[in-house]
Amino acid sequence: MSLLEKIDPPEEAPIEPGRQLIRAAQEGGASFVERIAWRLQRLSWRGPLQGLRLGGRPALKLIAVPKDPVAGDKARGEALMRGRLVHRGGAIALKTLDFADFSLPRETIDYLHSFEWLRDLAAAATRERAHKLAEALVQRWLAAHAEAVAEPAWRPDLWGRRILFWSAYAPYILSSRDQAYRTLVLKTLARGARHLAGSADRAPAGIRRVTAWAGIVAAGLVVQGGPVRLARGEAGLIRSLGAALGEDGGLASRSPTEQLALVELLSQLRAAYNAARRDVPEPLGEALAGSVSALLGVTLGDEALSSWQGGNPSSRRRVAAALEGSGVRARPLRQARGWGYQRLEAKAAIVLVDAAPPPAARALSGGSASTLAFEMTDGANRLVVNCGGAGAAVDALSKGLTEALRTTAAHSTLTLGDRNSTAILDDGALGRGVGQVELARDETGGVAQVEASHDGYARRYGLIHQRRLTLAGDGRELTGEDALIASGRRRRGEPVPFALRFHLGPSVEVATTADGQGALLRVRGGGVWHFRCRGGRLAIEDSLWIDGEANPLPSLQLVVAGETPADGMVIAWSFRRAS
């Protein structure tokens, strides 16, 4: 039985008839004033007033110990017990581990300083076996950072996660009989909560700000003397969730990688409420339920994530652990506005379509020009994919490759004039391009169809890109039509080159047919598919795909190329399962 079959879903609202218009968010990145204010606040951490701000009655004990609902990685925990911290293919000997070394990859720094590794350690060893190791590492962190209030160790989102992990794994880090050590841990925990009270709203909007406020709430629930700040923490958390989430439960960043982290975070926070024997606020419960539905909506047939907005599949184990830990029973979100992903399902086939403009800069740094791209799986096999990205492992790939993976050409959609549908500027920000997407969906007669168009090429070429995808009821055929339609604006008279790309999963082998208009696709360990096209020249070219460990794997792509006249044209194509 698959993971999706294990979840008993509630009834979903019927598909809305007619067309929808989804516009790009108008907000930009953090303003100049916001950036200066945040820098000034960080500088103030070094001054004498910071000690007064963080002072107060020390916490004498934890009044509750939450149970982390998300299962850890046993293999990584066993490596810790053997004296090595293993993360994203790298390994660090614990004997030489230096918490003051910030030359490590950024994701490793986050994993280390958030104390997420306690989850993995607990998956591999009991408290009796592992507490001395955990306490030794906590002591080393305290020696380096307990008194020195500075980033990144005191970054608000890291303190939010640290509070959640320290409280959930208190038996592992507070078993020592050394009263001075125990007092320092609790004192630092309380100082961290007070630090967050003054800095949470300065964290970048989105998942980081939500995480910071979650730390305040968790401290209010489980740290002695904390309930006095609980009401303020809940108000800040609900406010930050309201700004970060759309009505459909998806983050404004449109990042499946961040959505997975959000589900884990909210599940941990709910566990803190349960441990403190308090009711979970209704807005928090609704946010968790909506977040799970949105996350399920971007999982594919292999039960890992689809690759959007610089993300990769992550791991099936981590996705399964997050969904299991959430305790939420929900259907995958099929139709969305803010979240932006349309999901088509029929038998063993799943198709996911990006039917929204890219995220605003404030919501996600490094968004992708992927509008109208799609991914498709046949059972557990990835047939059509996007190239993907590093995900949370931001330092795993070179800067040049990371930027290339953001382009329209790195996604399974159409490029016009060898340009991105939304410009990617030299400083990495997104520029002009897709301003709105017009969307229609129909599921009558057992056939699922999505038709969407974007205006990303209208300004330069006077052409609208419209894509229609139709998935047969038996899941054995996906037909598509990519139309370039004159928008009525002034446009060039000469033909414009186009390239329609279908990046293929790394397990797909390809051979073109004799007439040059089709290809035979063999999925290793899977079925055989026929591809046909009309309206351009078909070629097979090299590509790559980023796996769940942020490793680039060689793959292939089908490219249908040609030139479109100024008044537009239509390219038709299909994937049909032969066996």
C-alpha positions as CSV (number, residue, x, y, z in Angstrom):
1,M,0.0,0.0,0.0
2,S,1.4,3.4,-1.0
3,L,1.8,6.3,1.4
4,L,-1.0,8.2,-0.3
5,E,-3.4,5.2,0.1
6,K,-2.6,5.1,3.9
7,I,-4.1,8.6,4.3
8,D,-7.9,8.6,4.7
9,P,-8.8,11.9,2.9
10,P,-11.8,14.1,3.6
11,E,-14.1,15.1,0.7
12,E,-12.6,17.7,-1.6
13,A,-14.5,20.6,-3.1
14,P,-15.5,20.0,-6.8
15,I,-13.4,21.5,-9.5
16,E,-14.4,25.1,-10.1
17,P,-15.8,25.7,-13.6
18,G,-14.6,28.5,-15.9
19,R,-11.3,30.3,-16.0
20,Q,-9.2,31.7,-13.3
21,L,-6.7,34.5,-13.5
22,I,-3.6,34.2,-11.3
23,R,-1.4,37.3,-11.1
24,A,2.2,37.7,-9.9
25,A,2.7,39.1,-6.4
26,Q,3.7,42.8,-6.6
27,E,5.8,42.9,-3.5
28,G,9.6,42.9,-3.9
29,G,12.4,41.8,-1.6
30,A,13.2,43.3,1.8
31,S,13.3,47.1,1.6
32,F,16.5,49.1,2.1
33,V,15.2,50.4,5.4
34,E,14.4,46.9,6.6
35,R,17.9,45.7,5.7
36,I,19.5,48.6,7.5
37,A,17.4,48.1,10.6
38,W,18.3,44.4,10.8
39,R,22.0,45.2,10.4
40,L,21.8,47.8,13.2
41,Q,20.0,45.3,15.5
42,R,22.7,42.7,14.9
43,L,25.4,45.2,15.7
44,S,23.5,46.0,19.0
45,W,23.9,42.4,20.0
46,R,27.6,43.1,20.8
47,G,26.8,46.0,23.1
48,P,26.3,46.0,26.9
49,L,22.5,46.5,26.6
50,Q,22.1,43.1,25.0
51,G,23.1,41.4,28.3
52,L,20.3,43.4,30.0
53,R,17.8,42.4,27.4
54,L,18.6,38.7,27.8
55,G,18.7,38.9,31.5
56,G,15.8,37.8,33.7
57,R,14.8,35.0,36.0
58,P,16.6,31.8,35.0
59,A,14.7,28.8,34.0
60,L,15.0,26.2,36.8
61,K,13.5,23.3,34.8
62,L,11.4,22.2,31.9
63,I,7.7,21.8,32.8
64,A,7.1,19.5,29.9
65,V,9.1,17.4,27.4
66,P,7.5,17.1,24.0
67,K,7.8,13.9,22.0
68,D,9.3,14.6,18.5
69,P,6.7,13.2,16.1
70,V,9.1,13.1,13.2
71,A,11.3,10.0,12.9
72,G,15.0,10.5,12.6
73,D,17.5,8.9,10.2
74,K,18.9,5.8,11.9
75,A,21.9,5.5,9.7
76,R,23.1,9.1,10.4
77,G,22.5,8.4,14.1
78,E,24.6,5.3,14.0
79,A,27.4,7.3,12.3
80,L,27.2,9.8,15.2
81,M,27.6,6.9,17.7
82,R,30.7,5.9,15.8
83,G,32.1,9.4,16.0
84,R,31.2,10.9,12.7
85,L,28.6,13.5,11.7
86,V,27.4,12.5,8.3
87,H,25.4,15.0,6.3
88,R,24.7,15.4,2.5
89,G,27.5,13.1,1.6
90,G,30.1,14.8,3.8
91,A,31.5,13.6,7.1
92,I,33.1,15.4,10.0
93,A,35.0,13.6,12.8
94,L,33.3,14.6,16.2
95,K,36.8,14.8,17.8
96,T,37.7,17.7,15.6
97,L,34.2,19.3,15.3
98,D,34.4,23.0,15.9
99,F,31.1,24.8,16.5
100,A,32.9,28.1,15.7
101,D,33.9,26.9,12.2
102,F,31.5,28.6,9.8
103,S,33.3,27.6,6.7
104,L,31.2,24.4,6.6
105,P,28.4,24.2,3.9
106,R,25.5,26.3,5.0
107,E,23.1,23.4,5.3
108,T,25.5,21.5,7.5
109,I,25.8,24.6,9.7
110,D,22.0,24.7,10.0
111,Y,21.9,20.9,10.7
112,L,24.6,21.2,13.3
113,H,23.5,24.4,15.2
114,S,19.8,23.6,15.1
115,F,20.6,20.3,16.9
116,E,18.4,18.5,14.4
117,W,21.0,15.7,14.7
118,L,19.5,14.8,18.1
119,R,16.5,13.4,16.2
120,D,18.9,11.1,14.2
121,L,20.8,10.1,17.3
122,A,17.6,9.1,19.1
123,A,16.6,7.0,16.2
124,A,19.8,5.0,16.6
125,A,20.4,4.8,20.4
126,T,18.7,5.0,23.7
127,R,19.2,7.8,26.2
128,E,21.4,5.5,28.3
129,R,23.7,4.8,25.4
130,A,23.8,8.3,23.8
131,H,23.4,10.9,26.5
132,K,27.1,11.4,27.2
133,L,27.8,12.0,23.5
134,A,24.9,14.5,23.2
135,E,25.9,16.3,26.4
136,A,29.5,16.6,25.3
137,L,28.4,18.2,22.0
138,V,26.0,20.6,23.8
139,Q,28.8,21.6,26.2
140,R,31.0,22.3,23.2
141,W,28.3,24.6,21.7
142,L,27.8,26.4,25.0
143,A,31.5,27.1,25.3
144,A,31.5,28.6,21.8
145,H,28.2,30.5,21.7
146,A,26.3,30.7,25.0
147,E,27.7,34.2,25.8
148,A,28.6,35.4,22.3
149,V,25.4,36.7,20.8
150,A,26.2,36.7,17.0
151,E,25.1,35.2,13.8
152,P,24.8,32.6,12.5
153,A,24.6,30.7,15.8
154,W,22.1,33.1,17.2
155,R,20.1,33.5,14.0
156,P,16.4,33.7,14.9
157,D,15.2,30.7,12.9
158,L,18.1,28.6,14.3
159,W,17.2,29.5,17.8
160,G,13.6,28.6,17.1
161,R,14.6,25.1,15.9
162,R,17.1,24.7,18.7
163,I,14.4,25.3,21.4
164,L,12.2,22.7,19.7
165,F,15.0,20.1,19.6
166,W,16.6,20.8,23.0
167,S,13.2,20.5,24.7
168,A,12.1,17.4,22.8
169,Y,15.5,15.6,23.5
170,A,16.0,17.0,27.0
171,P,16.5,13.4,28.4
172,Y,19.5,13.2,26.0
173,I,21.1,16.5,26.9
174,L,20.0,16.9,30.6
175,S,20.9,13.5,32.1
176,S,24.1,14.8,33.6
177,R,24.5,15.1,37.4
178,D,26.6,18.2,36.8
179,Q,24.4,20.9,38.2
180,A,26.4,23.7,36.7
181,Y,26.1,22.3,33.2
182,R,22.3,21.7,33.6
183,T,21.8,25.2,34.9
184,L,23.8,26.7,32.0
185,V,21.7,24.7,29.4
186,L,18.4,26.0,30.9
187,K,19.8,29.5,31.4
188,T,20.8,29.6,27.7
189,L,17.5,28.2,26.6
190,A,15.7,31.0,28.4
191,R,18.1,33.6,27.0
192,G,17.4,32.2,23.5
193,A,13.7,32.6,24.0
194,R,14.2,36.2,25.2
195,H,16.5,36.9,22.2
196,L,13.7,35.7,19.9
197,A,11.1,37.9,21.5
198,G,13.1,40.9,20.2
199,S,14.3,39.5,16.9
200,A,11.6,37.1,15.5
201,D,9.9,39.7,13.4
202,R,13.3,40.7,12.0
203,A,13.8,37.3,10.4
204,P,13.1,37.0,6.7
205,A,9.4,36.6,5.9
206,G,8.3,33.1,5.3
207,I,9.5,29.8,6.8
208,R,12.3,31.5,8.7
209,R,10.1,34.0,10.5
210,V,7.5,31.3,11.2
211,T,10.3,29.1,12.7
212,A,11.5,31.9,15.0
213,W,8.0,32.5,16.4
214,A,7.5,28.8,16.8
215,G,10.5,28.8,19.1
216,I,8.9,31.5,21.3
217,V,5.7,29.5,21.5
218,A,7.6,26.3,22.3
219,A,9.5,28.0,25.1
220,G,6.3,29.4,26.4
221,L,4.8,25.9,26.6
222,V,7.7,24.0,28.1
223,V,10.2,26.3,29.9
224,Q,9.4,27.3,33.5
225,G,8.3,30.9,33.6
226,G,7.5,30.8,29.9
227,P,3.7,30.9,29.9
228,V,3.8,34.7,30.4
229,R,5.1,35.1,26.8
230,L,2.9,32.4,25.3
231,A,0.1,34.7,24.2
232,R,2.5,37.1,22.5
233,G,4.2,34.2,20.8
234,E,1.0,32.7,19.5
235,A,-0.1,36.1,18.1
236,G,3.3,36.5,16.3
237,L,3.2,32.9,15.0
238,I,-0.3,33.3,13.6
239,R,0.6,36.6,12.1
240,S,3.7,35.1,10.4
241,L,1.8,32.1,9.2
242,G,-0.9,34.4,7.7
243,A,1.8,36.3,5.7
244,A,3.7,33.1,4.6
245,L,0.8,30.8,3.6
246,G,-1.9,31.1,1.0
247,E,-5.5,30.1,1.5
248,D,-4.7,26.7,0.0
249,G,-2.0,25.9,2.6
250,G,1.0,26.4,0.3
251,L,3.8,28.7,1.1
252,A,4.2,31.9,-0.9
253,S,7.7,30.8,-1.8
254,R,6.1,27.9,-3.8
255,S,9.0,25.7,-2.7
256,P,8.2,22.0,-2.0
257,T,11.5,21.9,0.0
258,E,10.3,24.6,2.3
259,Q,6.8,23.1,2.5
260,L,8.3,19.9,3.8
261,A,10.2,21.8,6.5
262,L,7.0,23.6,7.5
263,V,5.1,20.4,8.0
264,E,7.9,19.1,10.2
265,L,8.0,22.3,12.2
266,L,4.3,22.6,12.8
267,S,4.1,18.9,13.8
268,Q,6.8,19.5,16.4
269,L,5.0,22.5,17.7
270,R,1.8,20.6,18.0
271,A,3.7,18.0,20.1
272,A,4.8,20.8,22.4
273,Y,1.1,21.8,23.0
274,N,0.2,18.1,23.7
275,A,3.1,17.8,26.2
276,A,2.0,21.0,28.0
277,R,-1.6,19.7,28.0
278,R,-2.9,22.7,26.1
279,D,-5.3,22.9,23.2
280,V,-3.7,23.6,19.8
281,P,-5.0,27.0,18.6
282,E,-7.4,26.6,15.8
283,P,-5.4,28.7,13.3
284,L,-2.3,26.5,13.9
285,G,-4.3,23.3,13.4
286,E,-5.7,24.6,10.2
287,A,-2.3,25.7,9.0
288,L,-0.9,22.2,9.6
289,A,-3.8,20.5,7.8
290,G,-3.5,22.8,4.8
291,S,0.3,22.5,4.7
292,V,0.0,18.7,4.6
293,S,-2.5,18.8,1.7
294,A,-0.3,21.2,-0.2
295,L,2.8,19.0,0.4
296,L,0.9,15.8,-0.7
297,G,-0.1,17.8,-3.8
298,V,3.5,18.0,-5.0
299,T,4.6,14.4,-4.3
300,L,4.9,12.1,-7.3
301,G,4.4,8.4,-7.8
302,D,7.7,7.5,-6.0
303,E,6.3,9.4,-2.9
304,A,9.2,11.9,-3.0
305,L,8.9,15.6,-3.9
306,S,8.6,17.1,-7.4
307,S,11.4,19.5,-8.4
308,W,10.3,23.1,-8.4
309,Q,11.8,26.5,-7.4
310,G,15.3,25.2,-6.9
311,G,14.3,22.1,-5.1
312,N,14.9,18.3,-5.6
313,P,13.0,15.2,-4.5
314,S,14.5,15.1,-1.0
315,S,14.1,11.6,0.2
316,R,11.1,9.3,0.2
317,R,12.0,8.4,3.9
318,R,12.0,12.1,5.0
319,V,8.7,12.9,3.2
320,A,7.1,9.8,4.7
321,A,8.3,10.6,8.2
322,A,7.0,14.2,8.0
323,L,3.6,13.1,6.8
324,E,3.4,10.3,9.4
325,G,4.5,12.7,12.1
326,S,1.9,15.3,11.2
327,G,-1.0,12.9,12.1
328,V,-3.1,14.7,9.5
329,R,-5.3,12.8,7.1
330,A,-5.7,14.9,3.9
331,R,-6.1,14.6,0.2
332,P,-3.3,15.8,-2.1
333,L,-4.2,19.4,-3.2
334,R,-5.2,19.1,-6.9
335,Q,-6.0,22.7,-7.8
336,A,-4.4,25.7,-6.3
337,R,-4.0,29.4,-6.8
338,G,-1.3,30.8,-4.5
339,W,0.5,27.4,-4.3
340,G,0.2,27.3,-8.0
341,Y,0.5,23.6,-8.8
342,Q,-2.2,21.7,-10.7
343,R,-2.2,17.9,-10.1
344,L,-3.7,15.4,-12.6
345,E,-4.0,11.8,-11.6
346,A,-5.3,8.7,-13.4
347,K,-4.5,5.1,-12.4
348,A,-0.7,4.9,-12.1
349,A,0.0,8.3,-13.8
350,I,0.6,11.6,-12.0
351,V,1.2,14.9,-13.8
352,L,2.1,18.1,-12.0
353,V,1.9,21.5,-13.7
354,D,3.3,24.9,-12.6
355,A,0.3,27.1,-13.4
356,A,1.3,30.3,-11.6
357,P,3.9,33.1,-11.9
358,P,7.2,32.7,-10.1
359,P,7.2,33.6,-6.4
360,A,8.0,37.2,-5.3
361,A,11.5,38.0,-4.3
362,R,10.4,38.6,-0.7
363,A,8.9,35.1,-0.6
364,L,11.9,33.2,-2.1
365,S,15.4,34.3,-3.1
366,G,16.4,32.5,-6.3
367,G,13.0,31.7,-7.8
368,S,12.8,29.8,-11.1
369,A,11.3,30.8,-14.5
370,S,9.3,27.6,-14.7
371,T,5.8,28.7,-15.6
372,L,3.8,26.0,-17.5
373,A,6.4,23.3,-17.0
374,F,5.3,19.9,-15.9
375,E,6.5,16.6,-14.4
376,M,5.1,13.2,-14.9
377,T,5.5,9.8,-13.2
378,D,4.3,6.4,-14.3
379,G,3.9,4.5,-11.0
380,A,7.2,5.0,-9.1
381,N,9.1,5.9,-12.3
382,R,9.9,9.5,-13.2
383,L,9.2,9.9,-16.9
384,V,9.2,13.7,-17.5
385,V,11.0,15.9,-15.0
386,N,12.5,19.3,-14.4
387,C,16.3,19.4,-13.9
388,G,15.7,20.5,-10.2
389,G,18.1,22.2,-7.9
390,A,20.2,21.9,-4.7
391,G,17.2,22.4,-2.4
392,A,18.2,23.0,1.2
393,A,21.8,22.0,0.3
394,V,22.5,25.5,-1.0
395,D,26.3,25.0,-1.3
396,A,26.2,21.6,-2.9
397,L,26.2,22.9,-6.5
398,S,28.4,25.5,-8.2
399,K,27.0,29.0,-8.6
400,G,27.0,28.7,-12.4
401,L,25.0,25.4,-12.3
402,T,22.6,26.7,-9.7
403,E,21.8,29.8,-11.9
404,A,21.4,27.6,-15.0
405,L,19.0,25.3,-13.2
406,R,16.7,28.3,-12.6
407,T,16.2,29.0,-16.3
408,T,13.2,28.1,-18.3
409,A,15.3,25.8,-20.4
410,A,16.0,23.7,-17.3
411,H,12.3,22.9,-17.1
412,S,9.9,20.8,-19.2
413,T,8.2,23.6,-21.1
414,L,8.7,26.0,-24.1
415,T,11.3,28.7,-24.5
416,L,11.0,31.4,-27.1
417,G,14.0,33.2,-28.6
418,D,16.3,31.3,-26.3
419,R,15.0,33.5,-23.4
420,N,13.5,32.9,-20.1
421,S,9.7,33.4,-19.6
422,T,10.6,35.5,-16.6
423,A,14.0,37.3,-16.8
424,I,16.7,36.3,-14.3
425,L,18.8,39.4,-13.6
426,D,22.6,39.6,-13.1
427,D,22.1,40.0,-9.3
428,G,20.0,36.8,-9.2
429,A,16.7,38.5,-8.8
430,L,13.7,37.8,-11.1
431,G,12.9,40.7,-13.5
432,R,10.1,41.2,-16.0
433,G,8.2,38.3,-17.5
434,V,5.2,36.4,-16.4
435,G,2.7,38.8,-14.9
436,Q,-0.4,36.6,-15.0
437,V,-1.5,33.1,-15.8
438,E,-4.9,32.3,-17.1
439,L,-6.1,28.9,-16.1
440,A,-9.0,26.5,-16.8
441,R,-9.5,23.0,-15.6
442,D,-12.0,20.3,-16.6
443,E,-12.4,16.7,-15.3
444,T,-15.6,15.7,-17.1
445,G,-16.0,12.3,-18.6
446,G,-13.1,10.8,-16.6
447,V,-10.5,12.8,-18.5
448,A,-8.4,15.4,-16.7
449,Q,-7.5,18.5,-18.6
450,V,-5.6,21.7,-17.7
451,E,-5.3,24.6,-20.1
452,A,-3.2,27.6,-19.0
453,S,-1.5,30.5,-20.6
454,H,1.1,33.1,-19.6
455,D,2.3,36.5,-20.9
456,G,6.0,36.1,-20.3
457,Y,6.9,36.6,-23.9
458,A,4.2,39.1,-24.8
459,R,6.3,42.2,-24.2
460,R,9.3,41.2,-26.3
461,Y,7.6,39.0,-29.0
462,G,3.9,39.8,-28.9
463,L,3.1,36.2,-28.3
464,I,1.2,34.4,-25.5
465,H,2.3,30.8,-24.6
466,Q,-0.7,28.6,-24.1
467,R,-0.4,24.9,-23.0
468,R,-3.2,22.3,-22.9
469,L,-2.5,19.0,-21.1
470,T,-5.0,16.1,-21.2
471,L,-4.5,12.9,-19.2
472,A,-6.5,9.9,-20.3
473,G,-8.7,8.2,-17.7
474,D,-6.6,5.0,-17.8
475,G,-3.4,7.0,-17.2
476,R,-1.8,5.6,-20.3
477,E,-1.7,8.7,-22.5
478,L,-0.8,12.3,-22.0
479,T,-1.6,14.6,-24.9
480,G,-0.3,18.1,-25.1
481,E,-0.6,21.2,-27.3
482,D,1.6,24.2,-27.0
483,A,0.3,27.2,-28.8
484,L,1.9,30.6,-29.5
485,I,-0.9,33.2,-29.9
486,A,-0.5,36.7,-31.1
487,S,-1.3,39.0,-28.2
488,G,-2.3,42.1,-30.2
489,R,0.8,44.1,-29.1
490,R,3.4,45.3,-31.5
491,R,5.7,42.5,-32.4
492,R,8.6,41.6,-34.7
493,G,7.8,40.6,-38.3
494,E,10.6,37.9,-38.6
495,P,10.1,34.4,-37.3
496,V,11.2,33.6,-33.7
497,P,13.0,30.4,-32.8
498,F,11.4,28.1,-30.2
499,A,12.4,25.0,-28.3
500,L,10.0,22.7,-26.5
501,R,11.8,20.6,-24.0
502,F,10.9,17.4,-22.2
503,H,13.6,16.5,-19.7
504,L,13.5,12.8,-18.9
505,G,14.2,10.9,-15.8
506,P,17.7,9.4,-15.5
507,S,16.3,5.8,-15.8
508,V,14.8,6.6,-19.2
509,E,16.5,5.3,-22.4
510,V,15.5,6.9,-25.7
511,A,15.7,6.1,-29.4
512,T,14.1,8.2,-32.2
513,T,11.8,6.6,-34.7
514,A,12.6,6.3,-38.4
515,D,10.4,9.3,-39.5
516,G,12.1,11.7,-37.0
517,Q,8.8,12.7,-35.4
518,G,8.7,10.3,-32.6
519,A,10.8,8.5,-30.0
520,L,10.6,5.2,-28.1
521,L,11.2,5.6,-24.3
522,R,12.2,2.6,-22.2
523,V,12.1,3.1,-18.4
524,R,14.6,0.7,-16.8
525,G,12.5,-1.5,-14.6
526,G,9.3,0.0,-15.9
527,G,7.3,0.3,-19.1
528,V,7.7,1.5,-22.6
529,W,6.3,4.8,-23.9
530,H,5.9,6.2,-27.4
531,F,6.4,10.0,-27.9
532,R,5.0,11.7,-31.0
533,C,5.2,15.4,-32.1
534,R,4.0,17.7,-34.9
535,G,5.1,21.2,-35.5
536,G,8.9,21.1,-35.1
537,R,12.1,19.1,-35.5
538,L,12.7,16.4,-32.9
539,A,16.1,15.8,-31.4
540,I,17.6,14.0,-28.4
541,E,20.0,16.1,-26.3
542,D,22.0,15.6,-23.1
543,S,20.5,16.9,-19.9
544,L,20.9,16.3,-16.1
545,W,18.7,15.8,-13.1
546,I,19.5,16.6,-9.5
547,D,18.6,13.8,-7.1
548,G,17.4,13.9,-3.5
549,E,21.0,14.2,-2.2
550,A,21.7,17.2,-4.5
551,N,23.9,15.1,-6.8
552,P,23.7,15.9,-10.6
553,L,22.9,12.7,-12.6
554,P,23.2,12.5,-16.4
555,S,20.0,12.2,-18.3
556,L,18.5,13.0,-21.7
557,Q,15.9,15.4,-23.1
558,L,13.6,15.5,-26.1
559,V,13.7,18.8,-27.8
560,V,11.2,19.9,-30.4
561,A,12.6,23.0,-32.2
562,G,11.6,25.3,-35.0
563,E,10.6,28.9,-35.7
564,T,7.2,30.5,-35.2
565,P,5.8,33.2,-37.5
566,A,4.8,36.5,-36.0
567,D,1.2,35.4,-35.7
568,G,2.0,32.3,-33.8
569,M,1.6,28.5,-34.3
570,V,0.8,25.2,-32.6
571,I,3.0,22.3,-31.6
572,A,1.1,19.1,-30.8
573,W,2.7,16.1,-29.0
574,S,1.8,13.0,-26.9
575,F,3.2,10.4,-24.6
576,R,1.5,7.0,-24.9
577,R,2.2,3.9,-22.9
578,A,2.9,0.9,-25.1
579,S,3.5,-1.8,-22.4
